[in-house]
Amino acid sequence: MAKETTNSEIDVTIDPKEIETKFQEIAKVSEVTPTIDVTGLHTIANKAKALQDIDITNDEKMAEVTAVRKELAEARKQTVDFVEPAREKLYKVYKGTLQVKNILLDIITPEEDRLKAIEKERKELDTRNARVALLPMRQEALAALKDGVEVTDEFILDMDNDQFVTYLNERTTAKNEADRIALEAEKTRLAREAEDRKIAEEAATKERQRIEAEQRAQEEARIAKAAEEKVAAEKAAQKLIDDAKADAERIAKEAEDARIAKEAKEKEDARLAEEERQRIEAEQRADTKYQNFLKENDYSEETDIINRDGSTVTIYRKVATITI
């Protein structure tokens, strides 16, 4: 069997019409019906070439890239599906068949590869965005270690999940070991401090006992002195009590005398007030009785004369007047 021709060995300067002629000749001789023609391959390739300066963050553009890339893949499949069966039947034209296949593939392969590269770039962007979304959780997991190790966000974003888990486990192991060492050191320090405290406490106990003995002696002297001072104070206090009692009795007697005088005055004032009230009420009753008497007798200042004799009031009515 002849050696397969590589892309670098293909004469890419062959006229497209010649390619079409060979394509049809292979189809005719091999009796394999093609599902795509050269014009269709050029059309799909041109669609791919039109996709330039792609913004990989634009979902609509990326959907178009994927759709065209799938068309290229399907065209490549149909090309291979046509050529490979024909290849078995066309041994005599084997080399020409491979040349046609590779030329046809050269039409679409570069664009297919370019669009694959765009898709790969988008996939890498999606992967990075997914890692960015996980960044707070990863940072929190690392911060929870509290091991004093600081790393940049880029360092974390460069790791996939397995790499990050491995890194986190390594950091965790290192932190646990550091904690163990620190704990041992702390135990040693505490033991040393306990021994120092014991020595200090024994010294403090001896000093406390000495001070307590001195304090007891001072207290006994203080108590004796206080007893003497107490006797003197009690005598002085008794004198103050006696004086205060005498003063209190004197003040109580003066207060009682004042109270009795005040009560007597209040009684006299009340008596005088009651007499005044009764006098006013008597006058008011007499005046009311007097007014009713005038009203009942139709008193008139023009025709009547009033005569008062003590508490007796008499009305004299004028009958007639004449001038002579």
C-alpha positions as CSV (number, residue, x, y, z in Angstrom):
1,M,0.0,0.0,0.0
2,A,1.3,3.5,-0.9
3,K,2.5,5.8,1.8
4,E,-0.1,8.3,3.1
5,T,0.5,11.9,1.9
6,T,0.8,14.5,4.7
7,N,-0.5,18.0,4.5
8,S,3.1,19.3,4.0
9,E,3.4,17.2,0.8
10,I,0.1,18.3,-0.8
11,D,0.2,20.7,-3.7
12,V,-2.1,23.4,-2.4
13,T,-1.8,25.4,-5.7
14,I,-4.1,23.0,-7.6
15,D,-7.0,24.8,-9.1
16,P,-10.3,24.4,-7.3
17,K,-12.0,23.3,-10.5
18,E,-9.4,20.5,-10.8
19,I,-10.2,19.5,-7.2
20,E,-13.9,19.4,-8.0
21,T,-13.1,17.3,-11.2
22,K,-11.1,14.8,-9.1
23,F,-13.7,14.8,-6.4
24,Q,-16.4,13.9,-8.9
25,E,-14.1,11.4,-10.6
26,I,-13.5,9.6,-7.3
27,A,-17.2,9.5,-6.6
28,K,-17.9,8.1,-10.0
29,V,-15.2,5.5,-10.1
30,S,-15.6,4.4,-6.4
31,E,-19.4,4.5,-6.7
32,V,-19.4,6.2,-3.3
33,T,-22.0,9.0,-3.1
34,P,-20.6,12.2,-1.4
35,T,-22.8,14.0,1.1
36,I,-20.9,17.3,0.5
37,D,-19.2,19.1,-2.4
38,V,-16.2,21.3,-2.7
39,T,-18.3,24.4,-3.0
40,G,-20.0,23.5,0.3
41,L,-16.7,23.1,2.0
42,H,-15.6,26.5,0.8
43,T,-18.8,28.0,2.0
44,I,-18.4,26.6,5.5
45,A,-14.7,27.6,5.6
46,N,-15.6,31.2,4.5
47,K,-18.2,31.4,7.3
48,A,-15.5,30.4,9.8
49,K,-13.1,33.0,8.3
50,A,-15.7,35.7,8.8
51,L,-15.6,35.1,12.6
52,Q,-12.8,37.4,13.5
53,D,-11.9,39.4,16.7
54,I,-14.2,37.3,18.8
55,D,-15.1,38.6,22.3
56,I,-14.9,35.4,24.3
57,T,-17.1,36.9,27.1
58,N,-20.0,37.4,24.6
59,D,-22.3,34.3,25.0
60,E,-24.1,35.0,21.7
61,K,-20.8,35.3,19.7
62,M,-19.4,32.1,21.4
63,A,-22.6,30.3,20.5
64,E,-22.0,31.3,16.8
65,V,-18.4,30.1,17.1
66,T,-19.5,26.7,18.4
67,A,-22.2,26.3,15.8
68,V,-19.8,27.1,12.9
69,R,-17.1,24.9,14.5
70,K,-19.6,22.0,14.6
71,E,-20.4,22.6,10.9
72,L,-16.7,22.4,10.1
73,A,-16.4,19.2,12.2
74,E,-19.4,17.7,10.4
75,A,-18.0,18.7,7.0
76,R,-14.7,17.1,7.9
77,K,-16.6,13.9,9.0
78,Q,-18.5,13.8,5.8
79,T,-15.3,14.3,3.8
80,V,-13.6,11.5,5.6
81,D,-16.7,9.3,5.4
82,F,-16.7,9.9,1.6
83,V,-13.0,9.5,0.9
84,E,-12.1,6.5,3.2
85,P,-14.7,4.1,1.6
86,A,-13.5,5.2,-1.9
87,R,-9.9,4.7,-0.8
88,E,-10.5,0.9,-0.4
89,K,-11.9,0.7,-4.0
90,L,-9.4,3.0,-5.6
91,Y,-6.1,1.5,-5.0
92,K,-4.9,2.6,-8.4
93,V,-5.9,6.2,-7.7
94,Y,-5.0,5.9,-4.0
95,K,-2.4,8.7,-4.0
96,G,-4.7,11.1,-5.9
97,T,-7.6,10.2,-3.5
98,L,-5.4,11.1,-0.4
99,Q,-4.3,14.3,-2.1
100,V,-7.9,15.3,-2.7
101,K,-8.8,14.4,0.9
102,N,-6.0,16.4,2.4
103,I,-6.6,19.3,0.1
104,L,-10.2,19.3,1.1
105,L,-9.3,19.0,4.8
106,D,-6.8,21.9,4.3
107,I,-9.7,24.0,3.3
108,I,-11.5,23.6,6.6
109,T,-8.9,22.3,9.1
110,P,-7.1,25.7,9.7
111,E,-10.4,27.4,10.5
112,E,-11.6,24.5,12.5
113,D,-8.4,24.6,14.6
114,R,-8.7,28.4,15.0
115,L,-12.3,28.1,16.2
116,K,-11.3,25.3,18.5
117,A,-8.6,27.6,19.9
118,I,-11.3,30.3,20.5
119,E,-13.5,27.7,22.3
120,K,-10.5,26.6,24.3
121,E,-9.9,30.2,25.4
122,R,-13.5,30.5,26.4
123,K,-13.3,27.3,28.3
124,E,-10.2,28.6,30.1
125,L,-12.1,31.8,30.9
126,D,-15.1,29.8,32.2
127,T,-12.7,27.7,34.3
128,R,-11.1,30.9,35.7
129,N,-14.5,32.5,36.4
130,A,-15.6,29.3,38.2
131,R,-12.4,29.5,40.3
132,V,-13.1,33.2,40.9
133,A,-16.5,32.2,42.3
134,L,-14.8,29.7,44.6
135,L,-12.1,32.2,45.6
136,P,-13.9,33.5,48.8
137,M,-14.6,30.0,50.0
138,R,-10.9,29.0,49.3
139,Q,-9.6,32.1,51.1
140,E,-11.9,31.4,54.0
141,A,-10.6,27.8,54.3
142,L,-7.0,29.0,54.2
143,A,-7.7,31.9,56.7
144,A,-9.3,29.4,59.1
145,L,-5.9,27.7,59.4
146,K,-4.5,30.8,61.1
147,D,-0.9,29.7,60.2
148,G,0.3,33.2,59.2
149,V,1.0,32.1,55.6
150,E,-0.2,34.7,53.0
151,V,-0.7,33.9,49.3
152,T,-2.0,36.1,46.4
153,D,-5.3,35.6,44.7
154,E,-3.6,34.6,41.5
155,F,-1.7,31.9,43.3
156,I,-5.1,30.4,44.5
157,L,-6.8,30.9,41.1
158,D,-4.0,29.0,39.3
159,M,-5.0,25.8,41.1
160,D,-7.8,23.4,40.1
161,N,-9.9,21.7,42.8
162,D,-7.6,18.7,43.2
163,Q,-4.5,20.9,43.4
164,F,-6.2,23.2,45.9
165,V,-7.3,20.3,48.1
166,T,-3.7,19.0,48.1
167,Y,-2.3,22.4,48.9
168,L,-4.9,22.9,51.7
169,N,-4.0,19.4,53.2
170,E,-0.3,20.3,53.1
171,R,-0.9,23.6,54.8
172,T,-3.2,21.8,57.4
173,T,-0.6,19.2,58.1
174,A,2.1,21.8,58.6
175,K,-0.2,23.9,60.8
176,N,-1.1,20.8,63.0
177,E,2.6,20.0,63.3
178,A,3.4,23.6,64.3
179,D,0.5,23.5,66.8
180,R,1.9,20.3,68.3
181,I,5.4,21.8,68.7
182,A,3.9,25.0,70.2
183,L,1.8,22.9,72.6
184,E,4.8,21.0,73.8
185,A,6.7,24.2,74.3
186,E,3.7,25.6,76.2
187,K,3.6,22.5,78.4
188,T,7.3,23.0,79.2
189,R,6.8,26.7,79.9
190,L,3.8,26.0,82.2
191,A,5.8,23.3,84.1
192,R,8.7,25.7,84.6
193,E,6.3,28.5,85.7
194,A,4.6,26.1,88.2
195,E,7.9,25.2,89.8
196,D,8.8,29.0,90.0
197,R,5.4,29.6,91.6
198,K,5.9,26.9,94.1
199,I,9.3,28.4,95.2
200,A,7.8,31.9,95.3
201,E,4.7,30.7,97.3
202,E,7.0,29.0,99.9
203,A,9.0,32.2,100.3
204,A,5.7,34.2,100.5
205,T,4.4,31.8,103.2
206,K,7.4,32.4,105.4
207,E,7.2,36.1,104.9
208,R,3.5,36.1,105.6
209,Q,4.0,34.1,108.9
210,R,6.6,36.7,110.0
211,I,4.4,39.6,109.2
212,E,1.4,37.9,110.9
213,A,3.5,37.4,114.1
214,E,4.4,41.1,114.1
215,Q,0.8,42.1,113.5
216,R,-0.4,39.9,116.4
217,A,2.0,41.6,118.7
218,Q,0.9,45.0,117.5
219,E,-2.7,44.0,117.8
220,E,-2.4,42.8,121.4
221,A,-0.7,46.2,122.2
222,R,-3.4,48.0,120.4
223,I,-6.2,46.1,122.2
224,A,-4.7,46.9,125.6
225,K,-4.4,50.5,124.8
226,A,-7.9,50.5,123.3
227,A,-9.3,49.0,126.5
228,E,-7.8,51.8,128.6
229,E,-9.1,54.4,126.1
230,K,-12.5,52.6,126.1
231,V,-12.9,53.1,129.9
232,A,-12.0,56.8,129.6
233,A,-14.3,57.1,126.6
234,E,-17.2,55.4,128.4
235,K,-16.9,57.8,131.3
236,A,-16.8,60.8,128.9
237,A,-19.7,59.3,127.0
238,Q,-21.7,58.8,130.2
239,K,-21.2,62.4,131.1
240,L,-22.3,63.5,127.6
241,I,-25.3,61.2,128.0
242,D,-26.2,62.7,131.3
243,D,-25.8,66.2,130.0
244,A,-27.8,65.4,126.9
245,K,-30.5,63.8,129.0
246,A,-30.8,67.0,131.2
247,D,-30.9,69.1,128.1
248,A,-33.5,66.9,126.5
249,E,-35.7,67.0,129.6
250,R,-35.4,70.8,129.7
251,I,-36.1,71.1,126.0
252,A,-39.1,68.7,126.4
253,K,-40.5,70.8,129.2
254,E,-40.1,74.0,127.2
255,A,-41.7,72.3,124.2
256,E,-44.6,71.1,126.4
257,D,-45.2,74.5,127.9
258,A,-45.1,76.0,124.4
259,R,-47.5,73.4,123.2
260,I,-50.0,74.1,126.0
261,A,-49.8,77.8,125.4
262,K,-50.3,77.3,121.7
263,E,-53.3,75.0,122.3
264,A,-54.8,77.6,124.7
265,K,-54.3,80.4,122.1
266,E,-55.8,78.2,119.4
267,K,-58.9,77.5,121.5
268,E,-59.3,81.2,122.3
269,D,-58.9,82.1,118.6
270,A,-61.4,79.4,117.7
271,R,-63.9,80.7,120.3
272,L,-63.6,84.3,119.0
273,A,-63.9,83.1,115.4
274,E,-67.1,81.1,116.3
275,E,-68.6,84.1,118.1
276,E,-67.8,86.3,115.0
277,R,-69.3,83.7,112.7
278,Q,-72.5,83.4,114.8
279,R,-72.7,87.2,114.9
280,I,-72.4,87.5,111.1
281,E,-75.0,84.7,110.6
282,A,-77.4,86.4,113.0
283,E,-77.0,89.7,111.1
284,Q,-77.5,87.9,107.8
285,R,-80.7,86.2,109.2
286,A,-81.9,89.5,110.6
287,D,-81.3,91.2,107.3
288,T,-83.0,88.4,105.3
289,K,-86.0,88.6,107.7
290,Y,-86.0,92.5,107.4
291,Q,-85.9,92.3,103.5
292,N,-88.7,89.7,103.5
293,F,-90.7,91.9,105.9
294,L,-90.3,94.9,103.5
295,K,-91.3,92.8,100.5
296,E,-94.3,91.2,102.3
297,N,-95.7,94.7,103.2
298,D,-95.0,96.3,99.8
299,Y,-92.6,98.9,101.3
300,S,-92.1,102.0,99.2
301,E,-89.6,104.8,100.1
302,E,-92.1,107.4,98.7
303,T,-95.1,106.5,100.8
304,D,-93.7,104.5,103.8
305,I,-91.7,105.5,106.9
306,I,-89.7,102.9,108.9
307,N,-89.2,103.2,112.6
308,R,-86.6,101.1,114.5
309,D,-86.9,100.5,118.2
310,G,-84.2,98.1,119.2
311,S,-84.9,94.9,117.3
312,T,-88.5,96.0,116.5
313,V,-89.2,97.5,113.1
314,T,-92.5,99.4,112.4
315,I,-93.7,100.6,109.0
316,Y,-95.9,103.8,108.9
317,R,-97.7,104.5,105.6
318,K,-98.5,108.1,104.6
319,V,-102.3,108.5,103.9
320,A,-102.5,112.0,102.5
321,T,-100.8,115.4,102.4
322,I,-102.3,118.9,102.2
323,T,-100.8,122.3,102.1
324,I,-103.0,124.9,104.1
